[in-house]
C-alpha cells in the first residue's frame, strides 16, 4: 500500500489509498476506494481543521469538486505534536483516477491557512 505525503507550515498530511474489490462492480462501472488520512501537527500552536476541498479526477479526466465543513462530520482540534486520523471513501466509474486538495486550518488567534492534501492515485486492484 503506497503512502503519499505533503507538508505545509509544519502540518504533514499522509494518505494511504486502498482499492475495495469486494465493494466494487466491474459490470456497473463502480470502483470503490478507501483512503486513510493522517494529519500531524509538528508546529508549536494548536490548529483546527475547518474545511476540506477535494478534486477527484477519474480516468477519463472528468473532475468532481467536493467542498464542505470539516472531515467526516468533525472539525478536529490538533494540539502541537498531536495528530488526527480518519478514513473515508470515493467511488469512481473508471479503473483509475486521483484525488488531491486542501484543508482550511485555523490557529488560536484566528489566522487561517491552507494545507495541501497530496495528490494520490486510485487504481483498481492495486493493493
BELUR-V844744 format. One record per residue. N is the residue number from 1. PHI is phi in whole degrees, 0 to 359 (none if undefined). NEAR is the number of other C-alpha atoms within 10 Angstrom. D_FIRST is the distance of its C-alpha to the first C-alpha in whole Angstrom. Layout:
BEGIN
N,PHI,NEAR,D_FIRST  N,PHI,NEAR,D_FIRST
END
This chain:
BEGIN
1,none,9,0  2,280,11,4  3,247,13,7  4,244,16,10  5,216,17,13  6,211,16,17  7,240,17,20  8,227,13,23  9,47,12,26  10,69,14,25  11,247,20,22  12,254,20,19  13,250,24,16  14,242,19,12  15,225,23,10  16,236,18,7  17,275,26,7  18,221,21,7  19,279,23,10  20,257,18,12  21,300,15,14  22,294,8,17  23,257,11,18  24,266,18,18  25,216,13,21  26,302,12,22  27,299,6,25  28,274,8,25  29,55,13,23  30,235,15,21  31,244,24,17  32,257,23,16  33,232,21,12  34,263,16,12  35,217,16,11  36,250,15,11  37,244,20,13  38,239,16,15  39,238,22,18  40,253,20,20  41,261,24,23  42,262,18,24  43,271,15,28  44,255,10,31  45,239,13,32  46,291,17,30  47,228,25,29  48,234,19,28  49,277,24,26  50,264,18,29  51,218,18,27  52,236,20,24  53,215,19,24  54,250,18,21  55,239,17,21  56,249,22,20  57,248,20,20  58,268,20,20  59,295,15,20  60,269,11,24  61,86,10,24  62,286,10,25  63,247,15,24  64,251,11,24  65,255,11,25  66,233,11,25  67,222,13,27  68,179,13,28  69,285,15,28  70,53,18,26  71,226,16,22  72,40,10,23  73,79,8,26  74,235,12,26  75,237,15,27  76,294,16,26  77,262,18,28  78,243,18,26  79,288,17,28  80,304,16,28  81,79,13,25  82,263,14,24  83,213,17,21  84,230,15,20  85,234,13,17  86,205,13,17  87,228,14,15  88,210,12,16  89,210,13,15  90,217,14,17  91,243,18,18  92,248,21,19  93,258,17,21  94,233,18,20  95,298,18,17  96,217,18,15  97,186,20,16  98,206,18,15  99,223,20,16  100,195,16,18  101,170,19,20  102,215,18,22  103,248,23,23  104,266,18,27  105,248,23,28  106,224,18,31  107,271,14,33  108,305,10,36  109,280,8,38  110,98,10,37  111,293,9,35  112,252,15,33  113,207,15,30  114,263,17,27  115,242,22,23  116,286,19,21  117,264,25,18  118,297,19,16  119,293,17,15  120,228,21,12  121,268,20,11  122,251,29,11  123,220,20,11  124,301,20,12  125,61,12,11  126,262,14,8  127,287,11,6
END
